[in-house]
Amino acid sequence: MNRNLLLLAWCQGLFLTNNVTFIAINGLVGLALAPVGWMATLPVTGYVVGAALSSLPVAWLQARVGRKRAFQAGLLVAAGAAALCAWAVVQGSFALLLLATVVAGFYSANAALYRFAGPELVAPAFKEKAISLVLAGGLIGAVAGPNLASASRELLSVPFAGAYLVLVGVALLSLLAMSFIEFPPHQPPQRGAERGRPALELLRQPVFAVAVLGAALGYGVMNLLMAATPIAMQQCQHPFSSAALVLEWHVIGMFAPSFFTGHLIRRFGALPVMAVGVLLNIVCVVVALSGVDVMQFLVALFALGVGWNFLYTGGSTLLTQAYRPEEKNRAQGLMDLCVFSTMALSSFASGALITTQGWQLLNLGSLLPLSLVGAGLVWLALHQRVPKTP
């Protein structure tokens, strides 16, 4: 841990404060403003769609202007988008809220690369721990996000408008911290310089494919269940304070393990850690199907968070084995494009399923992508055991 990595982890925490607050309130605001119930989670989907659309442009921007300036641009967009969300709620405009969340996705695509920027601030031998420690900063969001949503819910006369305005301040605070981080000197791409392998060649590598599969589907399942939780708990007559508590423990589960996930990956390898992540996701489904008391929601979402951490950290670490230095931005952009595209689909499905089919079917449906991840891990483990032909 050094000053730069500590500040980057702090920025990650503020990013998760933004995300958790969005998750806690966007579905409920959508439910209040949407013309029909199944459109309730479209503001959550809009945020993820914006991130998916921004993934490759962000990778291009980072290659041209470097980490620091690209991250700062993302934070300025975050502040403007949160202000636009507040205005949309005051005006009661569902369409404007959707537009604002799509714009906010640019910030999400930018901040998703914090985890890859962490290893650039430490010696190569500590890259696994650097990724893990940056993600550990999300614990700030675990505590701040749900409590911020609860405390600022009635800050203004229009419910939740104040929460969006508070997020403007969160983005500006992160922008201040980002200005003090010293990234390695940026080298813009030179004309005629080696650009590395094309995207399709990168994707055809077994390690690359399984890294992306684990991170994307792990994130998709997590998003499917997390986005639906506030609505499911409201349907079960649980108060918003209980939903905020469940989300708090969920995000603690997502990021508390980051203090030791890097050590586990270094000792046992990425594939075994990702396999445990799949098992923990299955535990989440089993607990969720057992009942709808607050404690069952809490335990299920906590297991879901830890499972996500193992899959996402393991997949991100595995990806670093699949590209050369000159391919860094292209490879990372491709992974996040796949992650955010999967999240967009799961966000939309979440709102449609929870309002039409219910919580139990939603959980049962998540077993299919989890089975695909498990199969991919087994396939790569067997592939790596096959001796290479000289």
C-alpha positions in Angstrom: 0.0 0.0 0.0 1.3 3.5 -0.9 -0.2 6.9 -1.0 -1.3 6.7 -4.7 -2.9 3.3 -4.2 -4.6 4.5 -1.0 -6.1 7.5 -2.9 -7.2 5.3 -5.7 -9.0 2.9 -3.3 -10.7 6.0 -1.8 -11.9 7.0 -5.3 -13.2 3.4 -5.7 -15.1 3.8 -2.5 -16.7 7.0 -3.6 -17.5 5.3 -7.0 -19.3 2.5 -5.1 -21.1 5.1 -2.9 -22.5 6.4 -6.2 -23.4 2.9 -7.5 -25.0 1.6 -4.3 -27.1 4.8 -4.0 -28.2 4.4 -7.6 -29.1 0.7 -7.0 -31.0 1.6 -3.8 -33.1 4.3 -5.3 -33.2 4.0 -9.1 -35.6 1.1 -9.1 -38.0 2.7 -6.6 -37.9 6.1 -8.5 -38.4 4.2 -11.7 -41.4 2.4 -10.1 -42.9 5.7 -9.2 -42.4 7.4 -12.6 -42.6 4.5 -15.1 -45.7 4.2 -17.2 -45.9 0.5 -16.5 -44.4 -1.6 -13.7 -42.1 -3.8 -15.7 -40.2 -0.7 -16.7 -39.2 0.1 -13.1 -35.6 -1.0 -13.4 -35.0 0.8 -16.7 -33.1 3.6 -14.9 -30.7 0.9 -13.6 -30.5 -0.6 -17.1 -29.9 2.9 -18.5 -26.9 3.3 -16.3 -25.4 0.0 -17.4 -26.2 0.6 -21.1 -24.4 3.9 -20.8 -21.4 2.1 -19.4 -21.5 -0.5 -22.2 -21.7 2.1 -24.9 -18.8 4.0 -23.2 -16.4 1.1 -22.6 -14.5 1.3 -25.9 -14.6 5.1 -26.2 -13.2 5.2 -22.6 -10.4 2.7 -23.6 -9.6 4.9 -26.6 -9.6 8.1 -24.4 -7.3 6.5 -21.8 -4.9 5.4 -24.6 -4.8 9.0 -25.9 -4.7 11.2 -22.7 -3.7 8.7 -20.0 -5.3 7.4 -16.8 -5.5 10.6 -14.8 -7.2 12.9 -17.4 -9.6 10.2 -18.4 -10.6 9.5 -14.8 -11.1 13.2 -14.2 -13.3 13.5 -17.2 -15.5 10.7 -15.9 -15.9 12.4 -12.6 -17.0 15.6 -14.2 -19.6 13.7 -16.2 -20.7 11.9 -12.9 -21.4 15.3 -11.2 -23.4 16.6 -14.2 -25.4 13.4 -14.6 -26.4 13.3 -10.9 -27.6 16.9 -11.1 -29.6 15.9 -14.2 -31.2 13.0 -12.3 -32.3 15.3 -9.5 -33.9 17.7 -12.0 -35.7 14.7 -13.7 -37.2 13.6 -10.4 -38.3 17.2 -9.6 -40.0 17.4 -13.0 -41.4 13.9 -12.7 -39.9 13.0 -16.1 -39.2 9.3 -16.6 -37.6 9.9 -20.0 -35.2 12.5 -18.6 -34.2 10.2 -15.8 -33.4 7.5 -18.3 -31.2 10.0 -20.3 -29.4 11.1 -17.2 -28.6 7.5 -16.1 -27.3 6.6 -19.6 -25.0 9.7 -19.4 -23.9 8.6 -15.9 -22.7 5.3 -17.5 -19.7 7.1 -18.9 -18.5 7.5 -15.3 -19.1 3.9 -14.6 -17.1 2.7 -17.6 -14.2 5.0 -16.5 -14.2 4.0 -12.8 -14.4 0.3 -13.7 -10.8 0.7 -14.8 -9.6 1.8 -11.4 -8.9 -1.9 -10.7 -6.5 -2.2 -13.6 -4.8 1.1 -12.8 -3.9 -0.2 -9.3 -1.2 -2.6 -10.5 0.5 0.2 -12.4 1.1 1.9 -9.0 3.0 -1.0 -7.4 5.8 -3.4 -8.3 4.8 -6.3 -10.7 5.0 -8.9 -8.0 2.1 -7.2 -6.1 -0.4 -6.9 -9.0 -2.9 -9.4 -7.5 -2.9 -7.6 -4.2 -3.2 -4.2 -5.9 -6.3 -5.2 -7.8 -7.8 -6.6 -4.6 -6.9 -3.6 -2.4 -8.4 -1.1 -4.9 -11.6 -3.1 -4.9 -11.5 -3.2 -1.1 -12.1 0.6 -1.2 -15.7 -0.4 -2.1 -16.3 -1.0 1.6 -16.7 2.8 1.9 -19.6 2.6 -0.5 -21.0 -0.4 1.4 -21.6 1.7 4.4 -22.0 5.2 2.9 -24.3 4.2 0.0 -27.3 2.7 1.7 -27.1 5.2 4.6 -26.8 8.1 2.3 -29.8 6.9 0.4 -31.8 6.6 3.6 -30.7 9.9 5.1 -31.2 12.0 2.0 -34.4 10.3 0.8 -36.5 13.1 2.2 -33.9 15.9 2.0 -36.1 17.8 -0.4 -39.8 18.0 -0.9 -39.6 15.5 -3.8 -38.5 12.0 -2.6 -35.0 11.0 -3.6 -34.1 14.3 -5.4 -31.8 15.2 -2.5 -30.0 11.9 -2.8 -29.1 12.7 -6.4 -27.8 16.1 -5.4 -25.6 14.6 -2.6 -24.0 12.4 -5.4 -22.9 15.6 -7.1 -20.8 16.3 -4.0 -19.5 12.7 -3.9 -18.2 13.1 -7.5 -16.5 16.4 -6.7 -14.9 14.9 -3.6 -13.5 12.1 -5.7 -12.3 14.6 -8.3 -10.3 16.3 -5.6 -8.7 13.1 -4.5 -7.9 12.1 -8.1 -5.9 15.3 -8.6 -3.4 14.1 -6.0 -2.7 10.7 -7.5 0.6 10.4 -9.5 0.2 7.8 -12.2 3.2 6.6 -14.3 4.0 9.0 -17.1 1.6 8.5 -20.1 3.0 7.6 -23.4 0.5 8.3 -26.2 0.5 5.8 -29.1 3.1 6.7 -31.7 2.4 6.4 -35.4 3.8 3.1 -36.7 4.2 1.7 -33.2 3.3 -1.9 -32.4 -0.4 -2.0 -31.7 -0.6 -5.7 -30.7 -3.1 -8.4 -31.7 -6.6 -7.5 -32.9 -9.7 -7.9 -30.7 -10.8 -11.3 -32.2 -7.4 -12.8 -31.7 -7.4 -11.7 -28.0 -10.9 -13.1 -27.5 -10.0 -16.5 -29.0 -7.5 -17.2 -26.2 -8.9 -19.7 -23.7 -7.6 -17.7 -20.7 -9.1 -14.4 -22.1 -12.4 -16.1 -22.9 -12.9 -17.7 -19.4 -11.7 -14.5 -17.6 -14.4 -12.5 -19.5 -17.0 -15.3 -19.0 -16.5 -15.4 -15.2 -16.4 -11.6 -14.7 -19.3 -10.9 -17.1 -21.7 -13.6 -16.0 -20.7 -13.2 -12.3 -21.5 -9.5 -12.6 -24.7 -10.2 -14.6 -26.1 -12.6 -11.9 -25.2 -10.3 -9.1 -26.8 -7.4 -10.9 -29.9 -9.4 -11.8 -30.6 -10.2 -8.1 -29.3 -7.0 -6.5 -31.4 -4.7 -8.8 -34.5 -6.6 -8.0 -34.0 -6.8 -4.2 -35.5 -3.3 -3.2 -38.6 -4.0 -5.3 -38.9 -7.6 -4.1 -38.6 -6.4 -0.5 -41.2 -3.7 -1.1 -43.5 -6.3 -2.5 -43.0 -8.3 0.7 -44.0 -5.3 2.7 -40.6 -4.7 4.2 -39.7 -1.0 4.9 -37.1 0.8 2.9 -34.8 0.9 5.9 -34.6 -2.9 5.8 -33.8 -2.9 2.1 -31.0 -0.4 2.8 -29.6 -2.7 5.5 -29.7 -5.7 3.1 -27.9 -3.7 0.4 -25.3 -2.6 3.0 -24.5 -6.1 3.9 -24.5 -7.1 0.3 -21.9 -4.6 -0.6 -19.8 -5.4 2.5 -19.8 -9.0 1.1 -18.7 -7.6 -2.3 -15.7 -5.8 -1.0 -14.6 -6.9 2.5 -13.1 -10.1 1.0 -10.8 -7.9 -1.1 -8.4 -7.6 1.8 -7.5 -11.3 1.3 -8.8 -12.3 -2.2 -5.5 -11.3 -3.7 -3.6 -13.5 -1.3 -5.9 -16.4 -2.0 -5.4 -16.0 -5.8 -1.6 -15.8 -5.3 -1.6 -18.9 -3.3 -4.2 -21.1 -4.9 -4.6 -19.6 -8.4 -7.5 -17.7 -10.0 -9.5 -20.7 -11.1 -10.1 -22.3 -7.7 -11.0 -18.9 -6.2 -13.5 -18.3 -9.1 -15.0 -21.8 -8.5 -15.7 -21.0 -4.9 -17.4 -17.8 -6.2 -19.7 -20.0 -8.3 -20.6 -22.1 -5.2 -21.3 -19.0 -3.1 -23.7 -17.8 -5.8 -25.5 -21.1 -5.6 -25.7 -20.7 -1.8 -27.4 -17.3 -2.4 -30.0 -18.9 -4.6 -30.7 -21.7 -2.1 -31.2 -19.2 0.8 -33.3 -16.9 -1.4 -35.6 -19.7 -2.3 -36.0 -20.7 1.4 -38.2 -17.7 2.3 -38.7 -13.9 2.2 -37.9 -12.8 5.7 -35.4 -9.9 6.0 -32.7 -12.2 7.4 -33.1 -14.5 4.4 -32.7 -11.6 2.0 -29.7 -10.4 4.0 -27.9 -13.8 4.1 -28.6 -14.5 0.4 -27.3 -11.1 -0.7 -24.2 -11.3 1.5 -23.3 -14.7 -0.1 -24.0 -13.1 -3.5 -21.6 -10.3 -2.7 -18.8 -12.6 -1.7 -19.3 -14.8 -4.7 -19.2 -11.8 -7.0 -15.9 -10.7 -5.4 -14.2 -14.0 -6.0 -15.5 -14.2 -9.6 -14.7 -10.6 -10.5 -11.4 -10.3 -8.8 -10.3 -13.7 -10.1 -11.5 -12.9 -13.7 -9.7 -9.5 -13.6 -6.5 -11.1 -12.4 -6.8 -13.9 -15.0 -7.2 -11.3 -17.7 -3.8 -9.8 -17.0 -2.2 -13.0 -18.2 -3.8 -12.7 -21.6 -2.5 -9.4 -23.1 0.8 -7.7 -23.8 1.6 -4.1 -22.5 0.7 -2.5 -25.9 -2.7 -4.4 -25.8 -3.7 -3.2 -22.3 -6.4 -0.6 -23.2 -7.9 -2.8 -25.9 -8.1 -5.9 -23.7 -9.5 -4.1 -20.7 -12.0 -2.3 -22.8 -13.2 -5.5 -24.4 -13.7 -7.1 -21.0 -15.7 -4.2 -19.7 -17.8 -4.1 -22.9 -18.7 -7.7 -22.2 -19.3 -7.1 -18.5 -21.5 -4.0 -19.0 -23.5 -5.5 -21.9 -24.3 -8.5 -19.7 -25.3 -6.2 -16.9 -27.5 -4.2 -19.2 -29.4 -7.4 -20.2 -29.6 -8.6 -16.6 -30.9 -5.2 -15.4 -33.7 -5.2 -17.9 -34.6 -8.8 -17.2 -34.5 -8.0 -13.5 -37.3 -5.5 -13.7 -39.4 -7.5 -16.1 -39.1 -10.8 -14.1 -39.5 -9.4 -10.6 -42.7 -7.5 -11.6 -44.2 -10.3 -13.7 -42.8 -13.6 -12.5 -41.6 -13.0 -9.0 -38.5 -13.4 -6.8 -38.4 -17.2 -6.9 -38.3 -17.6 -10.7 -35.7 -14.8 -10.8 -33.4 -16.8 -8.6 -34.0 -20.1 -10.4 -33.2 -18.4 -13.7 -29.8 -17.3 -12.4 -28.7 -21.0 -12.1 -28.2 -21.2 -15.9 -25.4 -18.5 -16.3 -23.8 -19.9 -13.1 -23.7 -23.4 -14.7 -22.0 -21.8 -17.8 -19.3 -20.2 -15.7 -18.7 -23.5 -13.8 -18.3 -25.3 -17.1 -15.9 -22.7 -18.4 -13.7 -23.0 -15.4 -13.6 -26.8 -15.7 -12.8 -26.5 -19.4 -9.9 -24.1 -18.9 -8.5 -26.2 -16.0 -8.5 -29.3 -18.2 -7.0 -27.2 -21.2 -4.1 -26.0 -19.0 -3.3 -29.6 -18.0 -2.8 -30.7 -21.6 0.9 -30.7 -22.3 1.9 -28.2 -25.0 3.3 -29.6 -28.3 6.9 -28.5 -28.8 
